[in-house]
Amino acid sequence: MQPRESKTFVCFGKTGSGKSTFVKAMGGDVPEDELEDINGEAVTEEAEFYAINDGKDYLMDTPGFGDTRSDGVKFTNAVHKKCILEAFNRNKKTHFNGVFWFVTSGRAEAELHEEARFIQELGEFLESGSIWDHVLVMLRYRTPATGVRRAIECLQSEQPSSSDVRILSIGLKEDDYDPGSRCEVVISKNGLAISMEVGTKAFIMDFVFQKSPIKVSSVDSTTFRLQH
C-alpha cells in the first residue's frame, strides 16, 4: 500500500489565542519559551513547522497577527504572507491543506474582518471550491462566534461561496480551572506538561485527513499564490 501524503495546516491568530499551546497538545515539539505569553507581547516571531502524528503530518505555528517583531516590523497581511512563504521555501514544502484560525474574546469586528481577509487571500488562486472549506475556527472558551461568522459572511458576499465553516470552542484545563463540557476541544495543562485527549486528537485529525492539498507557488518573495 502506497503511503498517504502528509497533511500540513497553518495555525493563525492573535498572540495569546492558543496557537502554540494547541500545536504542543497535538504532539508538536514546541519549546517551552514559545508557550510563555508575557504581557501579551509577541513570543513567536518566525513561522515554524512542527511534526505531529508520529511525523506523518505538520502544523505551522505563526507569529501573532498584528504583533510587532523585535526589529519593529508589524505583522500585517503582507508581512504574514512573506513570513509563511519563507517558511515553506526554507522547509522545501510545496503544499498545505488548510488553516486553524484561533480567535479570542473582546475582538473588534474590524480586526476579525482583516484576519478573515488574510485567510481568504490564501485561497485567491484556488481553481475550485473555497478556502473556507479548509478552515477550522478555534474559539477560546466563552468567545462568541457572532463576529467571526459576520466577518466570513461579509467576505463571502464579495466572493460567493456555499462553504459552511466549522467552528469549535477550545479551553485550557488547569488544576484550579475547568472550561466545562461545552468545549469541544479541551487542552490540559499540568505544570509544563500539555496534553489533549486521544479522542479529541482523533476528531481533529479526521478533519485534517479530509482536506485536499493546496499548492504553494510564488512569483517573488512577497507574493503568496495557492492553487489545487
C-alpha positions in Angstrom: 0.0 0.0 0.0 1.4 3.4 -1.0 1.8 5.7 2.0 -0.6 8.7 2.1 0.6 12.2 1.5 1.4 14.2 4.7 -1.1 16.9 5.7 0.0 20.4 6.7 -2.1 23.0 8.4 -1.3 26.7 9.2 -2.2 27.9 12.7 -3.2 31.6 12.6 -4.4 34.2 15.1 -3.5 36.9 17.6 -0.9 36.4 20.4 -2.4 34.5 23.3 -5.1 32.9 21.3 -3.7 29.4 21.9 -1.8 28.5 18.7 1.5 27.3 20.2 -0.3 25.6 23.1 -2.6 23.7 20.6 0.4 22.7 18.5 2.1 21.4 21.7 -1.0 19.5 22.7 -1.2 17.9 19.3 2.3 16.5 19.8 4.4 19.2 18.3 7.8 19.8 19.9 7.2 23.4 20.7 10.0 24.9 23.0 8.7 25.9 26.5 9.7 29.6 26.0 7.4 29.7 22.9 4.5 28.9 25.3 5.0 31.9 27.5 2.9 35.0 27.0 4.3 37.9 28.9 2.0 41.0 29.0 0.5 40.0 25.6 3.9 40.6 23.8 4.9 38.6 20.7 6.6 35.3 21.5 6.6 33.5 18.1 8.5 35.7 15.6 9.0 33.2 12.8 6.7 30.7 11.2 7.8 27.2 12.1 6.7 23.6 11.2 6.2 21.0 13.9 5.7 17.3 13.1 2.7 15.6 14.7 1.0 12.2 14.3 4.4 10.3 14.5 5.9 12.6 11.9 3.2 11.9 9.3 1.7 15.4 9.4 2.7 19.0 10.2 1.3 22.1 12.0 2.8 25.5 11.2 2.9 27.9 14.2 2.9 31.5 13.1 3.5 34.9 14.8 0.6 36.6 16.4 -1.4 38.6 13.9 -0.8 42.4 14.4 2.2 41.8 16.7 5.4 43.8 16.3 8.7 41.9 15.9 11.8 42.8 17.9 13.0 44.8 14.9 9.9 46.9 14.9 8.2 45.4 11.9 4.4 44.9 12.4 2.9 41.6 11.2 0.4 43.0 8.7 -1.2 40.8 6.0 1.8 41.4 3.6 4.4 40.6 6.3 2.5 37.5 7.4 2.3 36.2 3.8 6.1 36.7 3.3 6.8 35.1 6.7 4.7 32.0 5.8 6.1 31.7 2.3 9.7 31.9 3.6 8.9 29.0 5.9 7.6 26.9 3.1 10.6 27.6 1.0 13.0 27.1 3.9 11.5 23.7 4.6 11.1 22.7 0.9 7.4 22.2 1.3 5.1 22.8 -1.6 1.6 22.1 -0.3 -0.7 22.8 2.7 -4.2 21.6 3.4 -5.9 24.3 5.4 -5.9 26.7 8.3 -6.7 26.5 12.0 -7.9 30.1 12.9 -7.7 30.9 16.6 -9.9 33.7 17.9 -10.2 35.2 21.4 -12.9 37.3 23.0 -13.0 41.1 23.0 -12.0 41.4 19.4 -13.3 44.3 17.3 -15.1 43.2 14.2 -12.7 45.3 12.0 -9.8 43.1 13.3 -11.7 39.9 12.7 -12.6 41.1 9.2 -8.9 41.8 8.5 -7.9 38.4 9.7 -10.6 36.7 7.7 -9.5 38.6 4.6 -5.9 37.3 5.1 -7.3 33.8 5.2 -9.5 34.3 2.1 -6.5 35.7 0.2 -4.8 32.4 0.8 -7.4 30.8 -1.5 -7.3 33.5 -4.2 -5.9 31.1 -6.8 -8.0 28.1 -5.9 -9.3 26.5 -9.1 -12.4 25.3 -7.4 -14.2 25.4 -4.0 -13.5 27.9 -1.3 -10.6 28.3 1.2 -13.3 28.3 3.9 -13.9 24.6 3.2 -10.3 24.2 4.5 -10.7 26.3 7.7 -11.4 25.2 11.3 -12.1 28.1 13.6 -10.9 27.6 17.2 -12.8 29.9 19.6 -11.3 30.4 23.0 -13.8 29.4 25.7 -16.8 31.8 26.1 -15.8 33.7 22.9 -19.0 34.3 20.9 -19.0 33.1 17.3 -21.1 36.1 16.0 -18.2 38.3 15.0 -16.3 35.5 13.2 -19.5 34.5 11.3 -20.2 38.1 10.3 -16.6 38.6 9.0 -16.7 35.4 6.9 -20.2 36.1 5.6 -19.2 39.7 4.6 -16.3 38.3 2.5 -18.3 35.5 1.0 -20.8 38.1 -0.2 -17.9 39.6 -2.2 -16.9 36.2 -3.5 -19.9 33.9 -3.2 -19.3 30.5 -1.7 -21.5 27.8 -0.4 -19.0 26.6 2.2 -20.0 26.1 5.8 -17.1 26.9 8.2 -16.7 24.6 11.1 -16.3 26.4 14.5 -15.2 24.7 17.7 -14.8 26.0 21.3 -11.4 25.4 22.8 -10.5 25.7 26.5 -7.5 25.2 28.8 -7.9 23.0 31.8 -5.7 23.5 34.8 -5.8 22.2 38.4 -7.9 25.2 39.5 -9.9 25.8 36.4 -12.1 23.6 34.1 -13.6 25.2 31.0 -16.6 22.9 31.2 -18.3 20.3 29.0 -19.4 22.9 26.4 -15.8 22.9 25.0 -15.3 20.5 22.1 -11.5 20.8 22.5 -10.0 20.8 26.0 -6.3 21.1 26.5 -5.0 20.0 29.8 -2.0 21.8 31.5 -0.2 20.3 34.5 2.9 22.3 35.1 5.0 22.1 31.9 3.0 19.1 30.6 0.4 20.0 28.0 -1.9 17.3 26.5 -5.1 16.6 24.8 -7.5 13.6 25.0 -6.8 10.9 22.4 -10.4 11.1 21.2 -10.2 14.9 20.6 -7.0 14.5 18.7 -8.6 11.8 16.5 -11.6 14.1 15.9 -9.3 16.9 14.7 -7.1 14.6 12.6 -10.3 13.3 10.9 -10.9 16.9 9.8 -7.3 17.1 8.6 -7.4 13.9 6.7 -10.4 15.0 4.6 -8.7 18.1 3.2 -7.1 18.0 -0.3 -3.7 19.7 -0.8 -3.3 23.3 -1.9 -0.2 24.1 -3.9 2.1 26.9 -2.8 3.9 28.8 -5.5 5.5 32.2 -5.7 6.4 34.9 -8.2 8.6 36.8 -5.8 9.3 37.0 -2.1 6.2 39.0 -1.3 3.7 37.0 -3.4 1.9 34.0 -2.0 -0.1 32.0 -4.5 -2.1 28.9 -3.9 -3.9 26.5 -6.2 -5.1 22.9 -6.2 
